[in-house]
Amino acid sequence: MTASTPATLLQKAFEHCRDMDGPINERLARYAQTLMTINPDFARAVERLIERLKANDCGDGAPNIGETMPGFALPDEHGRIVRLDQLLENGPAAVMFHRGHWCPYCRINLAAIARHGDEIAAIGGQLVAITPETQAFNARFKSEADARFPVLTDVDNGYALSLNLAIWIGQELKKMMSDRGRSLADSQGNDTWMLPIPATFVVGRDGRITARFVDPDFRTRMDLDHLIEAMKQ
């Protein structure tokens, strides 16, 4: 019998964490633990990146609760322009930044949010995901999660940069990802190797932020119960 490769084991772990019940951060932590077991060198490099980002207070300058959320006009996975002010005409909106279709934490998170899409729509909530990837990759990201809300392309991380959310992943992870066949240049259309800090902003119809989750540790995300409750409020 052929032994399972690390990639196969990680894929199985991803599928298990994506489909399991329980709070989103428990599921993400389970995947992170598996990564440390199967691929400790990469997991430790991730830890070093997160330590660097936290030491430099990355994300602290992003818009805060009570402030007006800066507007955007970004193309969705079909090339249609989506504007924040248009979303807010129909109800409060959750603006969610993700790293991309390749990120297992983002894929687990987006799938979990998509499962609650009908519940959020029933209370008038609007959902929109934003990544720095091109439309073809965002279409794949959306399809895999079975999401019914738009996934927008933030070209060259321009909107994330304006919110103080964009970071450089560093030379160490750039090399490790490249060695594993993961090139951000292919999916983003540029060679900057920058990513947004995953973040969620719940924005009221008046344009003000009512709830916020920003953490340089991309292995954690806004609790879904908190997201839904914030949109109800």
C-alpha positions as CSV (number, residue, x, y, z in Angstrom):
1,M,0.0,0.0,0.0
2,T,1.4,3.4,-1.0
3,A,1.9,5.8,2.0
4,S,-0.1,9.0,1.9
5,T,1.9,12.1,1.0
6,P,1.9,15.2,3.2
7,A,-0.3,17.0,0.5
8,T,-2.8,14.2,0.7
9,L,-2.9,14.2,4.5
10,L,-3.4,18.0,4.5
11,Q,-6.2,17.8,2.0
12,K,-8.0,15.2,4.1
13,A,-7.5,17.4,7.2
14,F,-8.8,20.4,5.3
15,E,-11.9,18.5,4.2
16,H,-12.5,17.2,7.7
17,C,-12.2,20.7,9.3
18,R,-14.4,22.3,6.6
19,D,-17.2,19.8,7.1
20,M,-17.1,19.3,10.8
21,D,-19.5,20.9,13.3
22,G,-18.4,23.4,15.9
23,P,-17.3,27.0,16.2
24,I,-15.2,28.3,13.2
25,N,-12.1,29.0,15.3
26,E,-12.1,25.5,16.8
27,R,-12.1,24.1,13.2
28,L,-9.3,26.5,12.1
29,A,-7.2,25.6,15.2
30,R,-7.7,21.9,14.4
31,Y,-6.3,22.5,10.9
32,A,-3.4,24.5,12.3
33,Q,-2.5,21.7,14.6
34,T,-2.5,19.2,11.8
35,L,-0.3,21.4,9.7
36,M,2.2,21.6,12.6
37,T,2.3,17.8,12.7
38,I,2.6,17.1,9.0
39,N,4.6,20.1,7.9
40,P,6.4,21.6,11.0
41,D,8.9,23.7,9.0
42,F,6.2,25.6,7.2
43,A,4.1,25.9,10.3
44,R,7.0,27.4,12.2
45,A,7.6,29.9,9.4
46,V,4.0,30.9,9.7
47,E,4.5,31.5,13.4
48,R,7.5,33.7,12.7
49,L,5.5,35.8,10.2
50,I,2.6,36.2,12.6
51,E,5.0,37.3,15.4
52,R,6.6,39.9,13.0
53,L,3.2,41.3,12.1
54,K,2.0,41.5,15.7
55,A,5.3,43.1,16.8
56,N,4.7,45.8,14.2
57,D,1.1,46.3,15.2
58,C,-0.1,45.4,11.7
59,G,-3.9,45.9,11.4
60,D,-4.1,48.4,14.2
61,G,-4.6,51.2,11.8
62,A,-7.6,49.7,10.1
63,P,-11.0,51.5,10.5
64,N,-12.6,51.1,13.9
65,I,-16.0,50.7,15.4
66,G,-18.0,53.9,15.1
67,E,-16.0,55.1,12.1
68,T,-17.3,55.4,8.5
69,M,-16.3,52.5,6.4
70,P,-14.5,53.8,3.3
71,G,-16.4,53.1,0.1
72,F,-15.3,50.8,-2.7
73,A,-16.2,49.9,-6.3
74,L,-14.7,46.6,-7.1
75,P,-15.4,43.9,-9.8
76,D,-17.0,40.7,-8.8
77,E,-16.2,37.2,-10.2
78,H,-18.1,38.1,-13.4
79,G,-16.6,41.5,-13.8
80,R,-19.6,43.4,-12.6
81,I,-18.8,46.4,-10.4
82,V,-20.1,46.2,-6.8
83,R,-20.2,49.3,-4.6
84,L,-20.5,49.5,-0.9
85,D,-23.1,52.2,-0.9
86,Q,-25.3,50.1,-3.2
87,L,-25.1,47.1,-0.8
88,L,-26.1,49.3,2.1
89,E,-29.3,50.4,0.3
90,N,-30.6,46.9,1.0
91,G,-29.4,46.4,4.6
92,P,-26.3,46.1,6.8
93,A,-23.2,44.6,5.1
94,A,-20.4,42.3,6.2
95,V,-17.2,43.2,4.3
96,M,-14.8,40.3,4.6
97,F,-11.2,40.2,3.5
98,H,-9.7,36.8,2.5
99,R,-6.2,35.9,1.3
100,G,-7.3,33.8,-1.6
101,H,-8.6,30.6,-3.1
102,W,-5.4,28.7,-2.1
103,C,-5.6,29.5,1.6
104,P,-7.2,26.6,3.5
105,Y,-8.2,28.8,6.4
106,C,-10.0,31.1,4.1
107,R,-11.7,28.2,2.3
108,I,-12.9,26.7,5.6
109,N,-14.1,30.2,6.7
110,L,-15.9,31.1,3.5
111,A,-17.7,27.7,3.3
112,A,-18.9,28.2,6.9
113,I,-20.2,31.7,6.2
114,A,-21.9,30.4,3.0
115,R,-23.8,27.8,5.1
116,H,-25.4,30.8,7.0
117,G,-26.1,32.8,3.9
118,D,-29.8,32.2,3.9
119,E,-30.1,33.1,7.6
120,I,-28.2,36.3,7.0
121,A,-30.3,37.2,4.0
122,A,-33.5,36.6,6.0
123,I,-32.5,39.4,8.3
124,G,-31.6,41.7,5.4
125,G,-27.9,41.3,5.7
126,Q,-25.5,41.7,2.8
127,L,-22.3,39.7,2.4
128,V,-19.3,40.4,0.3
129,A,-15.9,38.8,0.2
130,I,-12.8,40.6,-1.1
131,T,-9.5,39.0,-2.2
132,P,-6.5,40.3,-4.2
133,E,-7.0,37.5,-6.8
134,T,-8.2,37.8,-10.4
135,Q,-11.8,37.0,-11.3
136,A,-11.1,33.4,-12.5
137,F,-9.6,32.4,-9.1
138,N,-12.4,34.2,-7.2
139,A,-15.0,32.3,-9.2
140,R,-13.3,29.1,-8.2
141,F,-13.1,30.3,-4.5
142,K,-16.9,31.1,-4.6
143,S,-17.9,27.9,-6.3
144,E,-16.0,25.6,-4.0
145,A,-17.7,27.3,-0.9
146,D,-21.1,27.2,-2.6
147,A,-21.4,30.9,-1.8
148,R,-24.3,33.0,-3.2
149,F,-22.7,36.4,-2.4
150,P,-20.2,38.2,-4.5
151,V,-16.4,37.7,-4.3
152,L,-14.6,40.9,-5.4
153,T,-11.2,41.5,-6.8
154,D,-9.1,44.1,-5.0
155,V,-6.6,44.8,-7.7
156,D,-3.0,45.0,-6.4
157,N,-4.5,45.1,-2.8
158,G,-5.4,48.8,-3.4
159,Y,-8.4,48.8,-1.1
160,A,-6.7,46.8,1.6
161,L,-3.7,49.2,1.4
162,S,-6.1,52.1,1.9
163,L,-7.4,50.5,5.1
164,N,-3.9,49.6,6.4
165,L,-4.6,45.9,6.0
166,A,-2.1,44.8,3.3
167,I,1.2,43.1,4.4
168,W,4.2,41.6,2.7
169,I,4.6,37.9,3.5
170,G,8.4,38.1,3.7
171,Q,11.2,36.3,1.9
172,E,11.1,33.1,4.0
173,L,7.4,32.3,3.2
174,K,7.8,33.5,-0.4
175,K,10.5,30.9,-1.0
176,M,8.7,28.1,0.8
177,M,5.5,28.8,-1.0
178,S,7.3,29.0,-4.4
179,D,9.1,25.8,-3.7
180,R,5.7,24.1,-3.1
181,G,4.4,25.4,-6.4
182,R,2.3,28.2,-4.9
183,S,2.9,31.5,-6.7
184,L,0.8,34.5,-5.7
185,A,1.9,36.2,-8.9
186,D,-0.2,33.6,-10.9
187,S,-3.4,34.3,-9.0
188,Q,-3.0,38.0,-8.3
189,G,-1.5,39.1,-11.6
190,N,1.4,40.9,-9.9
191,D,4.7,39.9,-8.2
192,T,4.4,41.9,-5.0
193,W,3.7,38.9,-2.7
194,M,1.4,41.0,-0.6
195,L,-1.8,39.8,1.1
196,P,-4.6,41.4,3.1
197,I,-4.9,40.7,6.8
198,P,-8.1,38.7,7.0
199,A,-10.7,41.0,8.5
200,T,-14.4,41.4,8.8
201,F,-16.3,44.7,9.2
202,V,-20.0,44.8,9.8
203,V,-21.3,48.1,8.4
204,G,-24.7,49.6,9.2
205,R,-26.9,51.2,6.6
206,D,-25.5,54.6,7.7
207,G,-22.1,53.5,6.6
208,R,-20.6,53.3,10.1
209,I,-18.8,50.2,11.4
210,T,-20.8,48.4,14.2
211,A,-18.5,45.4,14.6
212,R,-14.9,44.6,13.6
213,F,-12.5,41.7,13.6
214,V,-8.9,42.3,12.5
215,D,-6.1,39.9,13.5
216,P,-2.7,39.4,11.9
217,D,-3.0,35.7,12.9
218,F,-4.9,34.6,9.8
219,R,-5.7,31.3,11.5
220,T,-8.5,33.1,13.5
221,R,-11.6,34.7,12.2
222,M,-14.7,36.5,13.4
223,D,-17.0,34.1,15.3
224,L,-20.1,33.4,13.1
225,D,-22.5,33.9,15.9
226,H,-21.0,37.3,16.6
227,L,-21.2,38.2,12.9
228,I,-24.9,37.3,12.7
229,E,-25.8,39.0,16.0
230,A,-23.9,42.2,14.8
231,M,-26.0,42.2,11.6
232,K,-29.2,41.8,13.6
233,Q,-28.3,44.7,15.8
